[in-house]
Amino acid sequence: MACRIGIPRGLAYYYFFPFMEGFLKALGAEVVVSPPSDGKTLQDTVHCPTDEPCVSVKLYFAHAKRLLDMGVDYLFIPVLSSVDKNNYCCPKLIGAAAMIKNGLGLEDERVLAPEWNERERPGLWEESLKEIAARLGADAQKAALAIQAGKERQAAYHLLTRQYLTVPEAFQKLAGHGRRSRRRFDPLAEYNREEVIGVLGHPYIVYDTVGHNVVERLREYGQVVTYEMVPEEDALREAASLLEGEKLWFFEARLLGAGLHLLRRGLVKKLVMVEAFSCGPASVIESFLEAEAEKRGVPFLLLTVDEHTGEAGFVTRLEAFLDTSGAGGREQEPQSADPATGVQAQAPYPAPPPRRDELRVGAPGMGLLDIALETIMAECGVEMLPTPPVSKTVVELGKELAPEFICYPMVTTLGQIRALLEAGANTIIMVGGKGRCRLGWYAQLQELLLQLRGKDFRMIIVNSPVPLGTNWGPFRETLRQATGNAPLWKIARGLYLGYHKMAALDRGEVWLRRKRAYERDRGGADKAWRRFVRHLRAADGVGRVKKVLADFREELQAIPEEDCRPLRVKIVGEIYTVLESFVNQEIERFLASRPGLRVEVVRDLSATQWFDLHVLHKKAAREHHRRVIEAAAPYLPVSVGGHGQESVGELVLAAEEGFDGVIHLLPFTCMPETVAQNIMVPLSEKLDIPFLSLIINEQTGTAGWETRLEAFLEVLVERRAKDPAGGGEPVGLLFGY
């Protein structure tokens, strides 16, 4: 009897079902697709380990569970790291297989998870599919024929969408399922063939139950054009008109490009975008679409949905929007385009920098990293405005302009940039680098949002200089712009001194965290730290930096210690949230200052660690990273961006190394860490290590935050007291602190 392979009706299903079905059927498998979402599906979203992912992930868990209950032998869940050589996919598409496997407690062999990674490992997908075919008993020839059958099926699907069929309609025509029964939604609706409405959104949202039949409803009023009806080449060409737009997440590039295509060519009179609550990539592209729609005079509606979104409110907003009118649908004036590529021309980028005597540079910060940057700019003779510390005022400045579901670090850095511009900065330096998470798009999005508010400034985006063969030239040009064309030797001297200050700060923090746990009279280490930071900021050479660091160490060593055995807590998570003390509400100091308890906080993540690994490629950093990734591999074998995979690995190592507990910090809607969180929650139970995941945004209250931390520490105290091998009660209770 043929094996039964289940395909959950969500995420990758809506993009690659024809290929998956064609491939599996050619291998002789029985393909079972989970039924369309219904009330039970929404109830079954509880199988998702946490509440943080967008509704598409929760629905995916429900569909996977339904298939398992139906008795399938395997689940087929592709790992979509990258389907194009220029970009990546959203972390949830990368981590879906790992989340399902860990969240539902499945053995490795139950999940067939071929990986697509055209950016880093071209052709991997074919190798992966052949391995799966071999597991199912097919030889190499049969596997090759099955892959070809899948390709042909997918090509046939794309031809159907070009005939103005939606994804479900194309699936219905191709495979005999997927299309909903037609019914009348608004008996009073009057169809107007001149009314052309564009609908954008991931098909796993638009065509699932949470999309509330948006396409069918709008078709009662006029013609509807969806993103899949725009030829892929046209959409990607428009997306590439943005700076580094070809590096946008692949499916989001298609969504954004389709919207730009429809708007710029006057093909729609109204535009609707349906996004999932807390969708990371959508929070980036929505601003570009809204700005373009406003420029073209096309009414734009953003509908955000989750599993709790009621149909009545959804329909009310839709109907109110249909009553609006705008200048949309006009024939737009063509923009100049590159004759070779067809990509619309942008304003020259980068523009010539201001003269050195006019440069007033500012940059958002992360922890104390601004000390290193100030040093670099000072060595180059450039005035740099002090980076405003993150505060409530700064957060409000950013929150006022930021998209609703953008991550917290983007909000705070946007607020810092606004404060710098108001203080007189005319040039902003911001990190870039397009990858799996949203960080690489902060700068462009911030520039757009601020320009819409009338801010006139220059944004300089700094990408990594490695690999040197391809990146050194653009990196050197960026440095020239930021420093008013300072000589390379001055830039090198500044980088050298700045690096040593950064490394000294990170080394000093390691010593500080340890001393806090042992000092007899609390507070002495923090006083010494504040003096150290002040002296290090003023250090004018590497020799002086080393002397300041040595003095700090001596001062700490002179502080009397208690003979104690503190709780050991490791902090992992998203780098900005971990390093920025205002954002994490000074969690390290809080943990180390609990009355009656001693806690040693350990954190491997630091700016120096990142720099040593990704830029300098130091041996120690590479070996540590390899150890962390190897620890994560059984549970999350692929990178999901940011430090998501590292967070999983650090949890595993913490359990092996005997830590009392692990605290995971992530911003609300952080894509990589949300994937990691859904793996770490069930994994911590498996490893029997206390685990606390804290989600942070601008609304996080101090009282609730501290209550959760206090409760977590109580758990650790109880476990320590019950553990004979651990030596009984933690010190602090014994000494009455």
VOGU-3710 file (C-alpha; in Angstrom, 3 decimals, decimal comma):
1> macrigiprg> 0,000/0,000/0,000  1,292/3,471/-0,882  2,445/5,611/2,022  0,197/8,530/2,944  1,961/11,890/2,996  0,179/14,871/4,485  0,538/18,463/3,296  -0,763/21,045/5,789  -3,020/23,583/4,092  -0,994/26,655/4,979
11> layyyffpfm> 2,279/28,560/4,423  4,250/26,756/1,672  1,134/24,926/0,445  -0,152/28,154/-1,094  3,051/28,678/-3,054  4,287/25,215/-4,000  1,399/22,768/-3,686  1,390/21,886/-7,405  5,085/21,026/-7,254  4,736/19,079/-3,999
21> egflkalgae> 1,751/17,091/-5,255  3,346/16,358/-8,622  6,593/15,217/-7,009  4,995/13,003/-4,364  2,438/11,404/-6,660  5,164/10,569/-9,171  6,888/8,668/-6,342  3,713/6,649/-5,848  2,656/8,302/-2,603  -0,912/9,090/-1,633
31> vvvsppsdgk> -1,102/12,855/-1,076  -3,423/13,977/1,721  -4,153/17,694/2,086  -5,708/18,846/5,344  -9,308/20,082/4,988  -9,978/23,828/4,596  -9,896/25,764/7,843  -13,074/25,712/9,909  -14,109/26,234/13,495  -12,206/23,162/14,656
41> tlqdtvhcpt> -9,078/24,418/12,929  -9,269/27,676/14,851  -9,722/25,733/18,089  -6,724/23,563/17,253  -4,419/26,579/17,009  -3,844/25,897/20,723  -1,337/23,258/19,608  1,062/26,104/18,788  3,376/26,240/21,846  3,173/30,036/22,253
51> depcvsvkly> 0,882/32,949/21,417  3,539/35,020/19,669  3,591/33,790/16,038  1,276/35,267/13,455  -1,979/33,441/12,828  -0,579/31,680/9,757  1,841/29,714/11,956  -0,896/28,868/14,462  -3,116/27,630/11,632  -0,224/25,576/10,297
61> fahakrlldm> 0,067/23,793/13,637  -3,667/23,075/13,542  -3,524/21,681/10,008  -0,488/19,536/10,824  -2,248/18,121/13,892  -5,360/17,372/11,825  -3,278/15,385/9,358  -1,622/13,394/12,132  -5,044/12,612/13,560  -6,036/11,414/10,087
71> gvdylfipvl> -3,248/8,840/10,268  -0,788/10,072/7,648  2,617/8,404/7,651  4,590/11,597/7,033  4,202/15,352/6,951  5,768/17,111/3,977  7,017/20,548/5,134  9,588/22,304/2,939  12,308/24,402/4,568  12,181/27,540/2,437
81> ssvdknnycc> 15,415/29,309/3,366  15,804/30,875/-0,067  14,117/30,228/-3,390  16,096/32,884/-5,270  19,820/33,613/-5,341  19,333/37,238/-4,288  17,266/36,924/-1,135  15,856/34,855/1,701  12,370/33,844/2,799  10,558/34,885/5,956
91> pkligaaami> 11,904/33,052/9,056  8,572/31,328/9,641  8,867/29,604/6,265  12,432/28,631/7,140  11,577/27,322/10,587  8,138/25,786/9,955  9,351/22,180/9,871  11,415/22,591/13,053  8,550/24,317/14,867  6,083/21,565/13,940
101> knglgleder> 8,501/18,764/14,803  9,389/20,181/18,223  5,986/21,657/19,017  4,075/18,446/18,285  6,785/16,156/19,638  7,417/14,290/16,383  10,319/12,022/15,569  12,652/13,246/12,834  11,543/10,582/10,378  7,894/11,692/10,522
111> vlapewnere> 8,682/15,038/8,865  9,921/15,197/5,272  11,664/18,564/5,115  13,578/19,282/1,892  15,467/22,568/2,033  15,559/25,290/-0,617  18,599/27,573/-0,158  19,473/29,056/-3,526  21,324/32,004/-1,976  23,874/29,968/-0,049
121> rpglweeslk> 23,668/26,446/-1,482  22,284/26,471/-5,040  20,813/23,140/-6,051  20,402/21,924/-2,472  16,675/21,491/-3,028  17,223/18,819/-5,683  19,655/16,945/-3,434  17,154/17,134/-0,573  14,306/15,862/-2,724  16,411/12,961/-3,983
131> eiaarlgada> 17,217/12,003/-0,388  13,510/12,016/0,427  12,774/9,942/-2,662  15,382/7,410/-1,517  13,742/7,247/1,930  10,486/6,427/0,156  12,153/3,626/-1,808  12,704/5,372/-5,158  15,909/5,056/-7,154  17,777/8,011/-8,664
141> qkaalaiqag> 16,006/7,798/-12,014  12,552/7,761/-10,456  13,519/10,671/-8,202  14,636/12,732/-11,197  11,384/11,992/-13,027  9,398/12,946/-9,924  11,211/16,286/-9,685  10,460/16,945/-13,339  6,804/16,075/-12,778  6,686/18,596/-9,949
151> kerqaayhll> 8,246/21,303/-12,117  5,728/20,717/-14,891  2,854/20,865/-12,435  4,117/24,144/-10,976  4,570/25,654/-14,450  0,997/24,728/-15,324  -0,199/26,474/-12,166  1,614/29,706/-13,048  0,003/29,696/-16,487  -3,408/29,516/-14,839
161> trqyltvpea> -2,761/32,477/-12,538  -1,861/34,540/-15,604  -5,403/33,917/-16,764  -6,581/36,011/-13,799  -7,364/33,049/-11,585  -6,730/33,237/-7,845  -4,584/30,641/-6,091  -7,606/28,523/-4,978  -9,178/28,764/-8,431  -5,951/27,642/-10,081
171> fqklaghgrr> -5,622/24,764/-7,609  -9,229/23,780/-8,309  -8,622/23,687/-12,038  -5,327/21,864/-11,651  -6,000/19,407/-8,845  -9,760/19,409/-8,325  -9,752/21,015/-4,895  -9,115/24,271/-3,126  -11,905/26,496/-4,434  -14,667/27,576/-2,120
181> srrrfdplae> -18,324/27,271/-3,000  -19,673/30,478/-4,492  -22,272/32,342/-2,484  -23,713/35,811/-2,363  -22,293/37,920/0,471  -24,048/41,239/-0,083  -27,437/40,995/-1,865  -27,447/44,776/-2,264  -24,024/45,002/-3,883  -23,960/46,666/-7,303
191> ynreevigvl> -21,286/45,430/-9,653  -19,329/48,111/-11,519  -17,009/46,781/-14,200  -15,083/50,069/-14,147  -14,215/49,566/-10,491  -10,908/47,676/-10,373  -9,704/46,746/-6,897  -6,265/45,372/-6,113  -5,933/42,865/-3,264  -2,534/42,144/-1,772
201> ghpyivydtv> -1,647/39,691/0,954  -0,118/36,319/1,512  -2,464/33,699/0,062  -2,247/31,724/3,307  -4,025/34,696/4,924  -6,228/35,996/2,105  -7,666/32,582/1,184  -7,897/31,049/4,642  -10,827/31,511/6,977  -9,166/34,517/8,658
211> ghnvverlre> -9,310/36,350/5,308  -13,120/36,369/5,551  -13,594/35,804/1,799  -12,210/39,237/1,008  -11,698/38,523/-2,695  -15,156/37,024/-3,190  -16,770/39,933/-1,331  -14,982/42,554/-3,409  -15,846/40,763/-6,649  -19,472/41,611/-5,997
221> ygqvvtyemv> -18,576/45,295/-6,453  -16,045/45,228/-9,269  -13,068/43,541/-10,889  -10,445/42,222/-8,496  -6,761/41,830/-9,297  -4,679/39,843/-6,804  -0,924/39,691/-6,404  -0,603/36,265/-8,057  -2,212/37,637/-11,226  0,745/39,996/-11,750
231> peedalreaa> 3,485/38,152/-13,656  6,377/37,344/-11,371  8,924/39,076/-13,605  6,911/42,309/-13,550  6,541/42,217/-9,780  10,201/41,517/-9,102  11,247/44,232/-11,549  9,216/46,795/-9,631  10,530/45,571/-6,270  14,064/46,002/-7,585
241> sllegeklwf> 13,358/49,696/-8,152  13,906/50,159/-4,403  17,471/50,324/-3,174  18,483/46,669/-2,759  14,876/45,733/-3,427  16,058/42,525/-5,075  17,205/41,443/-1,601  13,747/41,741/-0,049  12,232/38,478/1,196  11,153/36,677/-1,950
251> fearllgagl> 7,407/36,418/-1,439  7,224/39,884/0,096  9,136/41,204/-2,932  6,422/39,716/-5,111  3,710/41,305/-2,976  5,354/44,718/-2,883  6,318/44,561/-6,550  2,799/43,566/-7,587  1,382/46,514/-5,656  3,867/48,929/-7,195
261> hllrrglvkk> 3,122/47,523/-10,644  -0,623/48,030/-10,211  -0,222/51,520/-8,767  2,414/52,874/-11,134  0,555/51,728/-14,211  -2,825/52,976/-13,064  -4,320/49,486/-13,179  -6,415/49,768/-10,001  -8,704/52,387/-8,510  -8,442/51,062/-4,975
271> lvmveafscg> -5,916/48,901/-3,168  -6,503/46,599/-0,198  -3,755/44,863/1,742  -4,606/42,055/4,156  -1,898/41,200/6,667  -1,626/39,010/9,731  -1,370/40,593/13,153  2,339/40,868/14,043  3,516/39,857/10,546  7,141/40,966/10,389
281> pasviesfle> 7,748/41,393/6,650  4,359/43,048/6,113  5,296/45,744/8,624  8,130/46,699/6,275  6,407/46,644/2,892  3,158/48,288/4,008  4,817/51,698/4,382  6,245/51,599/0,857  2,846/50,649/-0,552  0,992/53,274/1,436
291> aeaekrgvpf> 3,418/55,980/0,326  3,091/54,954/-3,337  -0,711/54,818/-3,134  -0,852/58,287/-1,599  1,465/59,588/-4,301  -0,855/58,157/-6,986  -4,085/59,244/-5,292  -5,289/55,663/-4,867  -7,310/54,874/-1,711  -5,398/52,305/0,354
301> llltvdehtg> -6,820/50,064/3,079  -4,740/47,964/5,444  -6,704/45,146/7,098  -4,999/43,317/9,959  -6,387/39,947/11,015  -5,773/37,177/13,505  -7,726/34,213/14,835  -9,893/36,562/16,907  -10,859/38,979/14,124  -14,633/39,113/13,837
311> eagfvtrlea> -16,301/38,985/10,454  -18,698/41,858/11,218  -15,985/44,406/11,966  -13,935/43,211/9,013  -16,858/43,640/6,609  -17,786/47,030/8,035  -14,310/48,386/7,357  -14,344/46,912/3,873  -17,706/48,406/2,995  -16,728/51,824/4,343
321> fldtsgaggr> -13,588/51,706/2,231  -15,570/50,883/-0,913  -17,448/54,150/-0,466  -14,241/56,176/-0,728  -13,144/57,744/-3,953  -9,777/58,885/-5,199  -7,790/59,699/-8,272  -6,799/56,093/-8,740  -7,057/54,404/-12,090  -5,600/57,324/-14,006
331> eqepqsadpa> -2,992/56,544/-16,581  0,262/57,330/-14,806  3,174/59,087/-16,405  5,880/56,550/-17,054  9,014/56,907/-14,969  12,412/56,733/-16,577  13,821/53,232/-16,579  17,094/51,509/-17,220  16,769/50,274/-20,831  18,751/47,135/-20,000
341> tgvqaqapyp> 16,805/46,031/-16,944  13,548/47,951/-17,171  13,963/49,007/-13,538  12,633/52,458/-12,810  15,323/54,948/-11,994  15,657/56,318/-8,492  17,166/59,536/-7,293  20,967/59,262/-7,458  22,175/57,255/-4,479  24,289/58,043/-2,655
351> appprrdelr> 24,368/61,802/-3,111  27,643/63,678/-2,588  28,236/64,054/1,148  28,389/67,486/2,777  31,845/69,031/3,146  33,646/68,038/6,310  33,057/71,422/7,926  29,321/70,941/7,284  29,043/67,314/8,419  27,018/66,908/11,572
361> vgapgmglld> 26,772/63,185/12,037  24,475/61,241/14,303  23,810/57,549/14,810  21,394/55,463/16,868  23,042/53,256/19,446  22,905/49,844/21,051  24,097/49,588/24,612  27,418/51,457/24,848  28,370/50,943/21,222  28,138/54,698/20,622
371> ialetimaec> 31,434/55,100/22,530  33,255/53,155/19,821  31,537/55,077/17,014  32,272/58,464/18,594  35,923/57,442/18,804  36,082/56,519/15,127  34,520/59,792/14,017  36,724/61,861/16,336  39,856/60,274/14,875  38,578/61,310/11,428
381> gvemlptppv> 37,964/64,898/12,545  34,184/64,730/12,122  31,709/66,273/14,534  29,394/63,607/15,923  26,372/64,529/17,967  26,003/62,481/21,171  23,610/59,578/20,699  20,554/60,282/22,861  20,014/57,477/25,392  16,882/55,430/24,850
391> sktvvelgke> 14,163/56,885/27,047  10,389/57,238/27,160  10,673/60,426/25,135  12,810/58,747/22,478  10,422/55,793/22,305  7,447/58,113/21,802  9,277/59,905/18,983  9,743/56,598/17,198  6,353/55,142/18,000  4,583/58,133/16,448
401> lapeficypm> 5,963/57,283/12,994  6,643/53,526/13,061  4,362/50,890/11,505  2,204/49,213/14,129  3,828/45,774/14,075  7,431/46,743/13,471  9,841/45,428/16,081  10,799/47,481/19,134  14,463/48,090/18,136  13,275/49,821/14,964
411> vttlgqiral> 10,996/52,057/17,062  13,738/53,091/19,479  16,362/53,707/16,796  13,835/55,714/14,772  13,192/57,818/17,867  16,915/58,379/18,349  17,273/59,488/14,730  14,397/61,973/15,109  16,019/63,383/18,242  19,356/63,704/16,446
421> leagantiim> 17,798/65,498/13,479  16,026/67,891/15,811  19,392/68,527/17,494  20,898/69,575/14,160  22,305/66,411/12,588  22,337/66,444/8,785  23,783/62,956/8,273  22,669/59,717/9,914  24,741/56,551/10,014  22,748/53,335/10,271
431> vggkgrcrlg> 23,684/49,692/9,876  22,297/47,714/6,946  22,864/44,280/5,470  19,881/42,451/3,981  19,278/39,065/5,555  16,535/36,985/7,086  15,421/39,453/9,773  14,162/43,039/9,385  17,270/44,842/10,656  18,650/45,360/7,160
441> wyaqlqelll> 15,496/47,301/6,190  15,425/49,639/9,187  17,464/52,365/7,528  15,434/52,591/4,320  12,146/52,437/6,157  13,280/55,061/8,667  14,452/57,299/5,843  11,065/56,986/4,095  9,060/57,674/7,262  11,145/60,710/8,186
451> qlrgkdfrmi> 11,109/62,144/4,677  7,322/61,889/4,673  7,452/64,124/7,748  9,529/66,680/5,861  12,931/65,819/7,346  15,847/66,700/5,072  18,945/64,658/5,821  21,307/62,104/4,385  21,089/58,442/5,418  24,339/56,509/5,144
461> ivnspvplgt> 23,822/52,753/5,345  26,817/50,752/6,521  26,978/47,160/5,331  29,519/44,553/6,373  32,968/44,816/4,733  33,198/41,038/4,352  33,680/39,165/2,167  36,377/41,662/1,244  36,447/40,587/-2,387  32,956/41,930/-3,057
471> nwgpfretlr> 32,135/44,194/-0,108  35,297/46,156/0,607  34,805/48,664/-2,222  31,247/49,705/-1,226  32,290/49,681/2,436  35,210/52,013/1,754  32,906/54,331/-0,193  30,488/54,381/2,734  33,313/55,312/5,103  34,351/58,105/2,730
481> qatgnaplwk> 30,868/59,570/2,805  30,527/59,276/6,585  33,893/60,865/7,335  33,997/63,640/4,758  36,564/61,713/2,733  39,026/61,312/5,591  42,303/59,543/4,710  42,178/55,783/4,980  44,917/55,748/7,622  42,821/57,947/9,886
491> iarglylgyh> 39,794/55,729/9,396  41,906/52,652/10,160  43,299/54,268/13,322  39,811/55,191/14,437  38,498/51,678/13,796  41,425/50,185/15,706  40,881/52,373/18,760  37,091/52,036/18,571  37,344/48,251/18,463  39,576/48,169/21,542
501> kmaaldrgev> 37,134/50,360/23,462  34,246/48,123/22,471  36,181/45,013/23,488  37,196/46,602/26,796  33,590/47,451/27,599  32,425/43,919/26,863  35,281/42,372/28,878  34,545/44,722/31,754  30,858/43,765/31,728  31,774/40,093/32,147
511> wlrrkrayer> 33,754/40,958/35,275  30,975/43,242/36,501  28,298/40,562/36,218  30,387/38,114/38,218  31,312/40,607/40,933  27,676/41,645/41,426  26,897/38,066/42,463  29,669/37,860/45,052  30,362/41,353/46,439  29,800/41,621/50,180
521> drggadkawr> 28,356/45,138/50,124  26,166/45,525/47,093  26,567/48,492/44,785  30,344/48,821/44,889  30,861/47,085/41,561  28,343/49,327/39,810  30,050/52,462/41,150  33,381/51,206/39,844  31,722/50,423/36,487  30,396/53,940/36,050
531> rfvrhlraad> 33,881/55,370/36,679  35,358/52,861/34,243  32,945/53,852/31,447  33,666/57,528/32,000  37,441/57,016/31,868  37,243/54,685/28,881  35,195/57,190/26,893  37,984/59,747/27,383  40,844/57,342/26,557  42,860/58,680/23,616
541> gvgrvkkvla> 44,881/55,613/22,676  44,945/51,838/22,842  47,561/51,924/25,585  45,317/54,128/27,676  42,349/51,800/27,028  44,339/48,850/28,346  45,420/50,833/31,431  41,819/51,856/32,209  40,666/48,243/31,836  43,453/46,959/34,101
551> dfreelqaip> 42,622/49,583/36,738  38,981/48,549/36,654  39,892/44,919/37,177  42,080/45,792/40,144  39,312/47,878/41,641  36,847/45,009/41,320  39,308/42,543/42,812  39,706/44,783/45,834  35,974/44,593/46,627  35,401/42,035/49,431
561> eedcrplrvk> 33,389/38,948/48,468  31,124/36,499/50,235  31,838/32,783/50,177  28,688/31,815/48,328  27,259/29,747/45,518  24,871/31,956/43,563  22,191/30,872/41,155  23,527/30,947/37,611  21,147/32,353/34,980  21,980/32,635/31,299
571> ivgeiytvle> 20,434/35,378/29,161  19,917/34,712/25,457  17,880/36,292/22,681  17,808/39,113/20,156  21,016/41,132/20,367  19,552/44,644/20,648  17,066/43,658/23,339  19,768/41,829/25,260  22,290/44,694/25,110  20,089/47,796/25,428
581> sfvnqeierf> 19,472/48,266/29,157  16,502/50,658/28,856  14,704/48,225/26,573  15,285/45,233/28,857  14,639/47,376/31,954  18,152/46,719/33,256  17,398/43,066/33,735  20,980/42,117/34,592  21,164/44,608/37,442  17,687/43,658/38,628
591> lasrpglrve> 18,512/39,951/38,838  21,779/40,611/40,660  20,209/42,869/43,300  17,429/40,698/44,732  17,230/40,875/48,527  18,002/37,549/50,157  19,389/36,002/46,990  22,570/35,863/44,958  22,319/35,546/41,179  25,165/35,425/38,679
601> vvrdlsatqw> 24,034/36,502/35,229  25,923/35,025/32,272  25,615/36,412/28,770  27,751/35,320/25,824  26,154/37,720/23,361  28,044/40,999/22,898  29,040/43,483/20,211  32,633/42,240/20,330  31,545/38,628/19,987  29,545/39,548/16,873
611> fdlhvlhkka> 32,437/41,560/15,403  35,030/38,868/16,156  32,869/36,244/14,469  31,483/38,039/11,424  34,211/40,555/10,587  37,527/39,424/12,096  36,733/35,685/11,945  38,720/35,058/15,111  39,361/31,423/15,896  37,896/31,511/19,413
621> arehhrrvie> 34,691/33,170/18,164  34,346/30,679/15,326  34,849/27,700/17,626  32,289/28,981/20,122  29,772/29,635/17,351  30,325/26,169/15,899  29,671/24,628/19,309  26,439/26,604/19,698  25,158/25,719/16,216  25,984/22,036/16,714
631> aaapylpvsv> 23,996/22,104/19,951  21,012/23,647/18,139  21,162/21,360/15,087  18,982/18,474/16,392  16,179/20,951/17,092  16,727/23,817/14,615  19,149/22,739/11,886  18,936/25,905/9,782  19,548/29,588/10,388  16,352/31,613/10,754
641> gghgqesvge> 18,177/34,940/10,975  19,282/37,181/13,805  20,304/35,022/16,753  17,354/32,637/16,590  19,342/29,471/15,979  21,971/30,604/18,503  19,287/31,070/21,163  18,251/27,430/20,765  21,859/26,266/20,937  22,582/28,362/24,029
651> lvlaaeegfd> 19,586/26,784/25,777  20,926/23,314/25,059  24,411/24,234/26,283  23,005/25,889/29,406  21,312/22,609/30,322  24,536/20,690/29,702  26,596/23,162/31,734  24,349/23,052/34,779  22,818/26,515/34,679  19,902/27,008/37,036
661> gvihllpftc> 17,769/28,681/34,379  17,630/30,525/31,044  15,921/33,824/30,265  15,059/34,550/26,641  14,601/38,188/25,593  12,924/39,152/22,337  11,072/42,149/20,932  7,388/41,732/20,159  7,015/40,450/16,564  10,734/39,529/16,248
671> mpetvaqnim> 10,633/36,907/13,508  13,764/34,806/14,191  13,294/34,747/17,955  9,604/33,871/17,651  10,598/30,787/15,669  13,221/29,984/18,301  10,730/30,542/21,117  8,312/27,981/19,672  11,122/25,442/19,713  12,613/26,439/23,081
681> vplsekldip> 9,372/26,208/25,066  8,849/22,455/24,482  12,628/21,889/24,391  13,151/23,350/27,878  10,668/20,800/29,232  12,487/18,015/27,440  15,842/19,184/28,827  14,325/19,851/32,274  15,723/23,365/32,625  13,628/26,333/33,820
691> flsliineqt> 13,011/28,723/30,943  11,420/32,157/30,829  10,697/33,909/27,543  10,060/37,640/27,890  8,514/39,587/25,002  9,232/43,297/25,081  7,676/46,316/23,432  7,035/49,937/24,297  4,040/48,956/26,420  5,881/46,506/28,663
701> gtagwetrle> 5,173/47,530/32,260  7,804/47,444/34,983  5,543/45,905/37,639  4,462/42,906/35,578  7,989/42,454/34,269  9,504/42,328/37,758  6,755/40,048/39,049  7,503/37,470/36,358  11,229/37,623/37,097  10,667/37,259/40,830
711> aflevlverr> 8,431/34,236/40,245  11,058/32,692/37,970  13,756/33,120/40,601  11,497/31,455/43,173  11,271/28,424/40,894  15,047/28,294/40,678  15,391/28,553/44,447  12,970/25,676/44,982  14,746/23,477/42,446  18,124/24,219/43,992
721> akdpagggep> 16,825/23,339/47,458  15,440/20,002/46,215  18,576/19,033/44,306  20,907/16,978/46,506  23,651/17,156/43,904  23,343/20,914/43,844  24,246/21,321/47,493  20,913/22,381/48,965  19,736/25,957/49,368  21,326/28,740/47,356
731> vgllfgy> 23,618/31,027/49,256  22,004/34,267/50,205  19,229/32,469/52,021  21,896/30,887/54,213  23,574/34,211/54,926  20,332/36,179/55,267  20,768/38,563/52,350
//
